[in-house]
Amino acid sequence: MLRLDFNENTIGPSPLVAQVLRNFSTEEIAVYPEYDGLREALVQNLLETGCRPGLLPEQVGLFNGIDAAIHAVFQAYGSAGETLLTTSPTFGYYTPCAGMQGMTIEAIPYQGETFDFPLAAIQEALAARAPRLLLICNPNNPTGTRLPADQLIALAASAPGSLVVVDELYEAFTGDSVLPCADFTATPNLLVFRSLAKTAGLAGLRIGFAIGHADVVDRVSRVTGPYDVNSVAVAAAFAALADQPYVDAYVAEVLRARDWTLEALRQAGVRHHCAGGNYLLIWPQRPVAEVDGALRREGILIRPMAGKPLIDGCFRVSIGTTSQMQRFMAAFLPLER
Ligand SMILES: Cc1ncc(COP(=O)(O)O)c(C=O)c1O
């Protein structure tokens, strides 16, 4: 199966990760996980990849995937009657978590044919309602919409009573991180999500990081269990963080594949939208369910956007390697005739 439905790394992790997993011992399985050094390794990796100097290990929280970090943020900060401010359409796990806390959800739509960020409306809602949480997926999944780091920081600075969470799982593909500019002393209400799922290929092992002011990280981490991140994920994360060139090479290949795919779509006259991240939206001529079924029979998985506001009628396809995208296009284009 060619899985282009969940924006994962499509070729798997670094050989260093595979080696660590092969050597993982039964003794290590028998005992509880050990987290010593992992926060330090992440901090070092972040500093080497452009994060603002001064970040400390206590400013990093470890989670069983970013899904768990999202859940923890809502448990730690959300309660009945308070508001989650977010955008629409966006990553689907924010609103159920808000709903579980009995929060009111205000989701502001992206704007126009290019799904621009609704900055004025977000600023207005922040000022008018002082929501408990503002969650921004940047670049946004699925529209790819990007908000520059200085504007994100300005949003956080303008609303000290709201926790502003920036989910940057896809930042590596278009260089959108807020971390090079973020000063968590000046804006302690800013929290950033990072993961090894989409670039380093560890999605199946479940590990993610929340980065922010130490007090916020501590509060969010307190609602998880002491051993929620398992030992195999920890070992793999150390190896993945030690092989940044592998991640960089994968990202570079995805960007080459992205250019190839966009040119092929343009030449074929297919309506599409591609901005940040390792994915794009395509509006096929046939009903999406039909296209989904036909591609599935060819062994290719895509993600229909049926029922999503503004983008019902299109599907999202992850960008893998150039040869994988050539395979996708070879299966998709005949369906357009
Ligand atoms: C924007 C966004 N946030 C969070 C997640 C969940 O990430 P993880 O696999 O680390 O739980 C995803 C996964 O698709 C995502 O797209």
Ligand as a Chemical Component Dictionary entry (heavy atoms), coordinates in Angstrom:
data_LIG
# 
_chem_comp.id                   LIG 
_chem_comp.type                 NON-POLYMER 
_chem_comp.pdbx_formal_charge   0 
_chem_comp.three_letter_code    LIG 
# 
loop_
_chem_comp_atom.comp_id 
_chem_comp_atom.atom_id 
_chem_comp_atom.alt_atom_id 
_chem_comp_atom.type_symbol 
_chem_comp_atom.charge 
_chem_comp_atom.model_Cartn_x 
_chem_comp_atom.model_Cartn_y 
_chem_comp_atom.model_Cartn_z 
_chem_comp_atom.pdbx_ordinal 
LIG C1 C1 C 0 -1.569 19.074 12.797 1  
LIG C2 C2 C 0 -1.376 17.786 13.513 2  
LIG N1 N1 N 0 -1.202 17.799 14.840 3  
LIG C3 C3 C 0 -1.035 16.660 15.533 4  
LIG C4 C4 C 0 -1.050 15.430 14.891 5  
LIG C5 C5 C 0 -0.859 14.196 15.710 6  
LIG O1 O1 O 0 0.498  13.903 15.725 7  
LIG P1 P1 P 0 1.105  12.670 16.501 8  
LIG O2 O2 O 0 1.263  11.582 15.512 9  
LIG O3 O3 O 0 2.416  13.163 17.037 10 
LIG O4 O4 O 0 0.132  12.328 17.584 11 
LIG C6 C6 C 0 -1.210 15.361 13.508 12 
LIG C7 C7 C 0 -1.227 14.073 12.805 13 
LIG O5 O5 O 0 -1.685 13.930 11.722 14 
LIG C8 C8 C 0 -1.389 16.583 12.802 15 
LIG O6 O6 O 0 -1.581 16.593 11.481 16 
# 
loop_
_chem_comp_bond.comp_id 
_chem_comp_bond.atom_id_1 
_chem_comp_bond.atom_id_2 
_chem_comp_bond.value_order 
_chem_comp_bond.pdbx_ordinal 
LIG C1 C2 SING 1  
LIG C2 N1 SING 2  
LIG C2 C8 DOUB 3  
LIG N1 C3 DOUB 4  
LIG C3 C4 SING 5  
LIG C4 C5 SING 6  
LIG C4 C6 DOUB 7  
LIG C5 O1 SING 8  
LIG O1 P1 SING 9  
LIG P1 O2 DOUB 10 
LIG P1 O3 SING 11 
LIG P1 O4 SING 12 
LIG C6 C7 SING 13 
LIG C6 C8 SING 14 
LIG C7 O5 DOUB 15 
LIG C8 O6 SING 16 
# 
